[in-house]
Amino acid sequence: MRRLILILGAALACVAPASAGTTFVIDGRGWGHGIGMSQYGAKGYAESGWSHGRILAHYYRGTKLTSVPPRQVRVLLAELQGRVTVSSAKPFRVVDAAGKKRALPAGRLVLAPGAQKGRLKGLRLPLRFEPGAAPLRHGENAYRGALLVHGERGKLTVVNRLPLDRYLRGVVPWEMPNDWHPEALKAQAVVARSYALATLKPGKLFDLYADVRSQVYGGIRAEATSTNLAVGATAGKVLTYRGAVATTFYHSTSGGRTAPIADVWPRANPLPYLVAVPDPHDRASKHHTWGPFTFTPGQIAKAVGAPAVKDVLVDRRPSGRVSHVALKTSSGNRTVLAQDFRSGLGLRSTWFNVRVLHLTHPQRALSGRTITLTGFVRGLGNVRLEQQVNGGTWTPVRKLALRPDGRFTTAVSPKRTTSYRLWTPQAAGATVTVKLP
């Protein structure tokens, strides 16, 4: 890290300082972290005739497709709530902490922390609600399996306990479109099953979250016939590496090549089966490439919690992903993780480029007198200077000749108050205005 800071610090010392006339232009490739299976890539491979086993072997090198016995999982549905509801269209039953069982008629129950009332009077938390001839509902949504209601810190937490493959029925169609090729859906089912088992949280009241902290789970409302068939066709199948279930990270769009885990999360433990592999079918995704998006120095400073930002440089890994971003700020140089930079700016991946359009703010001028405009461009070509007179339309002035270091100098002779900006086919830069007396 120290070597990185020294290298980027030296580079930052050579660039033009940012001001109100600076625009950062960011574009990139892919959506998601880029590790493991690209879902669009899997779709393309399936459509080209690959089986789900071959797809998985491509993205997770050295793993084996094996079977594991059935098991239950616990999925967190709601945490630390003041009130929760449990209902069913058919009779069901409840079991309390002491093992006391009670039959319940069809209908809706409202639970609150503390002593229970009504049909639940005398029962002690945690309560386990078991379905009868119809599934249970928490709120408006139906779930397979049982619903567990725990008391925690004076609030209620709701957990859905059900067989792993029933859980996957509510995951796969919300992680991959259910009208995709069956072999892609089978690959997603195996990956989702493996990821769930590799990331269980046995020390908690639950094993898995129902959102992106684990995998997105929608219960029965998420289910589709195609994905139910994919889960059934791969029942119990997981990927293992040296006997342990593999942590099968996956993502939407790689940008053309997946990433080794160390390129994206430098602090994570290296996993030998998560390496960079070519992903040519990923081009079908609309997120294969994205941008350009423009940002002001102030927007970047706010996003990363830094003082006034003057310049930005990236440290790129062999996979194309950025590992660290070096910022030149008003109080010195600073290095941040690419993941933090991505999150702060809402970028789609860490495979991005930071380009610069900088036009130095000129001093006041007299009408008709020649003044010199200077600036700096990085990563962009076909740059021209444009002008806007007294708030009118933007018109070209001239194409700029950039020196090898990206700097330029050009002369203008405004006759009235005139605004200037740099323009490229990718983006227009910030405006600087020459005010005449």
N, C-alpha and C positions, 0 to 999 in steps of 0.2 A: 504494500500500500504506500509506503514512504517513497519508493521509486516512482510509482504512478503520480503521486502528488508533485514530485520534482519535475517530471517530464511535462505534465500538463501545466504546471506553474510557469515553466520556461516558455511554453507555447503561448500562454495567455499574456505574457509580458510583451509579446510582439504584435498584438492586435490593436485596432483602433478602439478607444473607449466608447461605450454606448451612451446615448443621450436620448432626448425626446425624438431624435431622428433615426432611432434604431428599431428594426423589426426583425424578430426571429421567425424563420419559416421552417416548420417541422413537418416532415413526411416520413412514411415508413411502410412496413410490411407486416402482415399477419394480425391476428386477433387472439389474445391470450398469452400465456407465458411461453409457449413454444416447446414445452417438454413433453415427450411421449407421443401418443397418437394424435395426429391432426384429424379431426372429424371429417373435414372436407376431403382430405387426402384419402381417408378410408373409404369414403363414398366413391371417389374416382377409381380406386383400386378394385372395389367390388364390381363397379360397372364394367371394368375391363376384364372381368372374369376371375379375379382372385377370390379364394375362400377366406372366411374369417380367420382361420388358423394361419394362413400365409400373411394376411394383413398384420396380425398381432406379432408374428415373428419378425416382420420388417421393422416395426416401430419399437419393439422391446427386445433388443438383441440378447441372445443367450438364455431367454426364459423358456419354460416348458408349460404346455397346456395340460393341466392335471385336474383331478376331481377332489372335492372336499365334501364331507358329510353335511347334511342339512343342519341348520342352527337358527336360533332366534336372534333378532337384533332389536335394540331399543332406540327409537328415533325421537328426538326432542321436538315437540310441536309448539309448546308455549312455555315461557319461563317467567316466574315471579309475577303472576297475575293476581289481581284482587278478586276476580270472579271468573269462573269457567263454566261451560255448559257441556253436558254429555247427553246424548239422546239416541233413540233407535225407533224404527218403525215397527218393530216386533218386540215381544218380551225379551228381557236380558237379565243378567244378574251381576251382583257386586260381591267382592270378597275384601274384608278389611284387614288391618295389620295383624289382628289376632287370629285370622283364619275364619272369622264369622262370615257365613254366606247368607245372601238375601236375594230372593227373586224380585224382579222389578217389572212392572207392566210397561208396555210401549209408551213412549212419551219422552219428555225433556226434563232434565234435572239441572238445577243451578247450584253450584258449589261455591262456598266461601271459606276462607281460612277459619280455623277454630272448630268449635263443636258443630257437627252437622245437624240439619233439621229435616223435618218432613219424613220422607221415605228412607232417608239415610241416618235418622236420629239414632244415636247410640253406637255408631260405627266410627272407628278411629283410622285416621290417615296413616300410611298411604292406602288408597282404595284402588282395587283392580276391577275394572268393568270388563265383563266378558260378553261377547255377542251371542244372540240366539240365532233365529232364522234370517236376520237382516244385519248388515254391518252397523257398527257404532259410528256416531258422528261427534266430532268436537267442533263446536260452533256450527257452521253451515257445511262442513266438509266431512265426507265419509272415509273411513279407514278400515282396512282389513286387520284382523287380530284384536288384541286387547288394548284398552286405554288405562294407563296408570296415572293416578293423581296424587302427587306428593305435596306435603307441606314443607315449605322452605323459607326461612327468614320471615315468617308471618305472611307469606304469599303462597300461591299454588303454582305448581309446575306439572305440565301434562306431557306424558311420554307414550308413544305408540309402540307396543311390543308385538312383533309379528315375525313369521318366517322370512329369512333373508330373501328368497326368491319372490315372495309377495311384496316385499319392500322394493325390489328391483322393478316390479311392474309399474310402480309409481315414480320411478327415477328415469328409466331409459327414454321414454317419450318426451320428457322435459329436458333431457340433455342432448338428444338428437332427434331431428324431425322424423315422425313415425312413418312417412311415406318414402323414406329412402330405401335403397336396395337391401334385401333381407340379410345379405352377408355383412353389410356395414352395421346393421342393427344387432346382429349376433356378436360382432366384434365389440360394439358398445356394451352389450350385456356382460360379456366376460370382463371387460375393463372395469365396468361399474362394480361388479361383484368383487373383483380383486381389490379395487381401491377401498371399498367399504371394509373388507376384512383387514386390510393392512393399516387402517386408520381408526380402529375401534378405540373407545375411551373407557376401558373397564373400571377405572377408579371413580367414575362419575355416576350420576343417576341415569345417564343415558350413554349410548355408544356413538351415536351419529347425530349431527345437526340435519335439519330439513332444508337447508339453504346452501349457498356457495361455500360456506365453511367446511362442508362435507360434499354432498351432491344435492341438487335441487330435487325435492321429493314432494309430490302432490297428492299422494294417496289415490283413492279410486278414481277421482275426477281426472287424473292424468292418464289413466290407462287407455291403451289402444290395442286392437286385435293384433296388428302386425308386431308390435313390441312384446306383447304377451307371448306370442309364438316364438320370438327370438329368445326371450328369457327361458321358455320351456325347452327349446331346442338345445340350449347350452347349460341346462340345469346342473348346478354344482361345479361348473368348469371355472377354473381360475388360472392365472399365470403365476408360476413360482420361479424363484431363482435360488439355487443351492438349497432347496428344500423349504424356503420361506416364501410366503405369499408376497408377490411383488407390489410395490407402491406404484400403481399404474396411472401416473398423472396423464391427463389428456387435455386437449384444448380445441378451439374451433378451427383456427387457420394458422398455418406455420409461416406463410410467406414464401414457401418454396424449399425450406430446409428446416428440420426440427433442431432443437438446441440441447446440448448436454446440460445437466442440471447445474454444474458449476458455473456455466456462462450466465445463468439467470439468477441463481441464488448462491452467491459465492460462499455464504456461511453454512450452507446445507451440507449434510454428509453426502459424499459422492456415491452414486449408485451405478454400477458398471453397465447395467442394461439400459440406462437412459443416456444415449449418445446421439450425436447429430446424424441424421439420415436424410437422403434426398426425398423430396415430397412434391413431385411434378404435378400431380392431379389437384393440388391445392389451388391452382389457378382458377378453378371453377368458383371459388369464393369471391364475393364482392369486396371482401376485406384482404384479399391477396396483397394489394397495395392500397394505401390510404393517404389522405392529405392532398395537397399541403394545407396546413393550418397555420395561422399567423398569431404571434404572441408579442406583447410589448414587454420591455424589461420589467415593468412593474408587475405584470401578471405572473411572470416567472418567479420574481422575488417573493410574491405572496404565496405562490404554490409550494415553494420549498422552504418558506420561513427564513429567507435570507435578506440581508440589507440590499440596497440598490444594486441590481445586476448590470454589469457592463459587458460581459461576454460569456459564452458558453461553449465548451469543447467536450467531446465524448471520447471515452476509451472503449474501442470496439473489440469484441472477441472474434475468434475465427468463424464462429457460426453466423456472424453478422449482428448478433445482439450486442447491445451496449451494457457494460458491466457497471461503469461509474461515469458520473458527469462532473466536470470541473467547472466551477463558476468563478469568474472574476467579479468581485463585489466592491462596494465603496470602502469596506473594511478589510479587504484582503482576499486571498484565494480560499475557496472552500470546495470540498469534494463530497458528493452525495451518491448513494446507490441509485442505479438506473431505475430500479423498481419504485423507489420513492419519488423520483422525478416523473416517472410515468403516471403514478397514482395521483400526484398533485395536479398535473395538467390534464388528466383524463385521456391519456394516449392509449391506443389500442394494444400496444405491445412495447417491448424494449428493443425491437429492431427498428430504430429510427435514425434520422439524420437531422442535425440542427444547422440550418443555413442562416446567413446573416445579410441583411441590407442595412447599411449605415450611411446616412447623409448628415454631415456635420452642419450644425445650425450656423448660418452666416451672420456677419455683423450687419448693422444698418447700412443702407446705401443711399446715394443720391440718384435721382431719376436719370436714366440713360448712362450712368457710370458703370463700367465693367467691374464685376465682383467675381471672386473665385470661389467655387464650390468644391469641397473635397469630401471624400468618403471611402467606404470599404465594403467589399462584397466577398462572401465566402460561400462556395458550393452552388452558385447560381450563374448561369450564362445568359447571353443575349439581353444584357441590361441596357436600358435607355433611361434618360432623364425626361421627365414630363413636367409640365407647368400648368397652373391654374391661375388665371388673372381675375382678381376681384370676385372670387367665388364662382366663376364660370365653369365650363367643361374642361376636363383634363386633355391636353394636347401634347404630342411628342415634341421634344426639343432636339435631341440627337441621341444616337447610340453611343455608349461610353466604351472607351478603350481601357481595359483594366491592365494594370501592371502585374507581373508574376505574383506579387504578394497580395493581390486583390484590391489594392488602393487605386484611386483615380483622382484626377484634378480636371475641372472643366470651368469655363468662363461663361457668364451670363450677363445681360445688360437689361434689367427690368426697367420699364418706363412707369409702371404703376405697382402698387402692392401686389406681389406675386408669390404664390406657394409653389414649392417644388417637391417632387418625390422620385424615388427610383421605381422602375417598373420592370418586371420580367414576366414571361408567360406563366410562371407558377404563382406569383403574388406581387402585389404592390406594396411598397414600403411606407413608412411613416412620413408625414408631411412636415416640412419646414417652411417658414414664411419669411420673406424679405419685405419689411414694411418701409415704405418711402414717406418722407415728410410731406 
